[in-house]
Amino acid sequence: MFVVCSVLNLYALIVLAAIVMSWFPLQPGGAAASVYGVLFRLTEPVLGPIRRTIPAVRLGGLALDLSPIILLVALRVIGAFICN
């Protein structure tokens, strides 16, 4: 069980890192862009289906993508059942 709980926590951290990095402009070919590329490849297989199911919430001229929030909540719920 410890391994599963650790993987869930690590994945939640990866999702959070991807969220934070998406807020900043990245120069193509830079180190930060490479890190974000890895984070994107790790998170998109899970976030993509959520994103296609639940569209972004429109806030005037902006759109708020709820998929990372939904994924983080789901990871916490799954962790609560498995890890406690």
C-alpha positions as CSV (number, residue, x, y, z in Angstrom):
1,M,0.0,0.0,0.0
2,F,2.9,2.4,0.7
3,V,4.0,2.3,-2.9
4,V,0.5,3.0,-4.2
5,C,0.1,5.9,-1.8
6,S,3.5,7.3,-2.7
7,V,2.7,7.1,-6.5
8,L,-0.6,8.9,-5.9
9,N,1.2,11.7,-4.0
10,L,4.0,11.9,-6.6
11,Y,1.5,12.1,-9.4
12,A,-0.4,14.9,-7.6
13,L,2.9,16.8,-7.3
14,I,3.5,16.3,-11.0
15,V,0.1,17.7,-11.8
16,L,0.7,20.7,-9.5
17,A,4.0,21.4,-11.1
18,A,2.4,21.2,-14.6
19,I,-0.3,23.7,-13.5
20,V,2.2,26.2,-12.1
21,M,4.5,25.9,-15.2
22,S,1.5,26.5,-17.5
23,W,1.1,30.0,-16.0
24,F,4.4,31.2,-17.3
25,P,5.6,31.8,-20.9
26,L,8.3,29.4,-21.9
27,Q,11.0,29.8,-24.5
28,P,11.0,26.9,-27.0
29,G,14.2,24.9,-26.6
30,G,14.8,26.1,-23.1
31,A,15.3,24.0,-20.0
32,A,11.9,25.0,-18.6
33,A,10.2,24.1,-21.8
34,S,11.9,20.6,-21.7
35,V,10.7,20.1,-18.1
36,Y,7.2,21.2,-19.0
37,G,7.2,18.8,-22.0
38,V,8.0,15.9,-19.7
39,L,5.2,17.0,-17.3
40,F,2.8,17.4,-20.1
41,R,3.5,13.9,-21.4
42,L,3.0,12.5,-17.9
43,T,-0.3,14.3,-17.2
44,E,-2.0,14.6,-20.6
45,P,-3.1,11.0,-20.9
46,V,-5.2,11.5,-17.7
47,L,-6.1,15.1,-18.1
48,G,-7.1,14.9,-21.8
49,P,-10.1,12.6,-21.3
50,I,-11.3,14.8,-18.4
51,R,-10.8,17.9,-20.5
52,R,-12.8,16.4,-23.3
53,T,-15.6,15.4,-21.0
54,I,-15.8,18.6,-19.0
55,P,-15.3,21.8,-21.1
56,A,-13.5,24.8,-19.7
57,V,-15.6,27.3,-17.8
58,R,-15.9,30.7,-19.7
59,L,-15.0,33.7,-17.6
60,G,-15.5,36.6,-19.9
61,G,-12.6,36.5,-22.3
62,L,-10.8,33.7,-20.4
63,A,-11.4,30.0,-20.0
64,L,-10.8,28.1,-16.8
65,D,-9.7,24.5,-17.3
66,L,-11.1,22.5,-14.4
67,S,-9.6,19.2,-15.4
68,P,-6.5,19.5,-13.1
69,I,-8.7,20.4,-10.2
70,I,-10.9,17.5,-10.8
71,L,-7.9,15.2,-11.2
72,L,-6.4,16.4,-7.9
73,V,-9.6,15.9,-6.0
74,A,-10.0,12.4,-7.5
75,L,-6.4,11.5,-6.5
76,R,-7.1,12.7,-2.9
77,V,-10.4,10.7,-2.8
78,I,-8.7,7.6,-4.1
79,G,-5.8,8.1,-1.6
80,A,-8.3,8.5,1.2
81,F,-9.8,5.1,0.5
82,I,-6.6,3.3,-0.2
83,C,-4.1,4.9,2.2
84,N,-6.1,5.2,5.3
